[in-house]
Amino acid sequence: MPGNYAGTIKVTVRGRDYYVHSSAPMPMMPLADLEEALICNRQILKDSQDKLRESFIQEAFEYAPPWIVNYDAPMQDAIQAHLNINMLVPLINLKGGHATFEKPETLNVQTRMEMMRNVAERAVFLDKFGQRNSVNTALLVSLALMLLLALILV
């Protein structure tokens, strides 16, 4: 099993297993390179979030066949970036830099990946249906107020 090899981590997200190889940065890396790697890994997480969102749009609204919808690559990238950040922040601080964890980076990797999938799906639904719902809600509230005022004045 790949999970038995040193440095390989198994993460299960929505019933699918992802195997990611994790290795520590070289011990003599300069502080500037470590800080740049932290920025790069955070950007990879943001890009993965956008790709997950696009994949969900393809799956839910464009009815793309399953072999075209690609959740695997962005999930694999996000898992790798999350693990890298968990190694980079302490190393930067050990070398005299100042790095802190952002809130989602404090979660374990499986919880974070589940959260990323959920956020991507909710964002798509809000984009697709949120505008119409706010207009409908405003119309319904206006109608209710007019009926209430009509009852009070009669």
N, C-alpha and C positions, 0 to 999 in steps of 0.2 A: 504494500500500500504506500502511496506517495506520502501519506501523513506520518510515516515512520522515519523518513529521512530527516537529517538534521537541517533545521532552518526552514522546513516546509510547514506551513500552517494551513489547516483546513477550516474554512468558514462556511457554514450552511445558512443560506438566505432563501426563504420561501421554498424549502424542500430541495434546493439545488446546492451541491457541494462545489466550492471554489477552493483550489489549492494554489497557494501563493508562497513563493520562496522569499524568505526574508533574510537579509544579511546586513550586518552593521557597517556603518561607514568606516573608511580607513582611519586608524588612530591618529595619523599625523595630518589629517585634513585641516587646513587653516579655518579660522573662525568665519571669515567672510564667505568661504565656500559652503560651510554648514548653514549659514543664514540664508544664502541664495537657494540652497536645496530646500529649506523650509518653505520659502516663498513659492518655489516651483511646485512642491507637493501640495500646497494649499490651492494653487491654481489648477492642478490636476483634479482635485476634488470638485472644484466649481465646474470644470469642463465635463466631468463625469456626471454631475447632477443635470447639466443641460442635455447631455446625450441620453440619459435615462428618461428625461421628459420627452424628447423627440421619439424615443422608442415606444413610449406609452401612447403617444399620439398616433403613431403608425399602427399599433396593435388595436387600440380602442376605437379610433375614428376613421382610419383609412383602410381598416380590415386587411392589413398586409398579412401574407402567409407567415407562419411561425419561423420558417428558415430565413426570412428577411429581417425580422425584428431582432435586434441585437442588444440584449441586456448583458450578455456575458462580458464583452470587452470593457464597457464602462464600470461594471461591478468589479472586475479584476483590477482595473486601474485604481479605483477608489479604495479597495482593500489594501493594495500595495502602498498607496499614498498615506492612508491612515496609519499603517504600521510604521512607515518611515518617519512620520511626524512624531510618533510616540518614542522613537529613538533619538530624533534630532533635537527636540527641545531640551532634554537633560544634558546632551552633549554640548550644546551651545552654552548652557548655563555653567557647565563644568569648565569650559574654556574661557570663562570670564564675560561671556556675552549676556544679553538679557532677552530671553524668550519665554513666552507664557503659552499655555494651552488655551485655545478658544473653547467655548462651552461644548460643542459637539465632539471635540477631540478627547474629552474626558470620558466619553462613553466607550464601552467595549466595542470591538470591531463589528460583531454581529448586530448589535443594537443599532449602531450607526448606519450600517448598510440597509437594514430594514427601514430605518427612519428616512434615508435618502430615497428609497423606492416610494414610500408613502407620501413624502413631500412632493415628489415629481408627479404622482398621480393626482394629488389634491390640487396642485397648481394648474394642471391641465383642465380639470373640471371647473375651477374658479374662472379660468380664462374663457372657457367655452360657454359656461352657463351663468357666471357671476354677474355680468352686465345685465342680462335679461332679468335675472331675479331681482336686482336692485330696482329696476324700472317697474317691474310687476309689484314689488313690495310698496314702492312709493304710490302707485296707483291705488292699490288696495287700502292703504292707510288714508289716502285722500277721500276715497269713497266712504270708508267707515266714518271719518270725521264729518262728511257732508250728511250722512244718514243720521248721525248722532245730533248734529245741529238742527236738522229738519224735525226730528222728534222733540227736541227741547223747545223749539219755536212754535210748534203746532199746538 
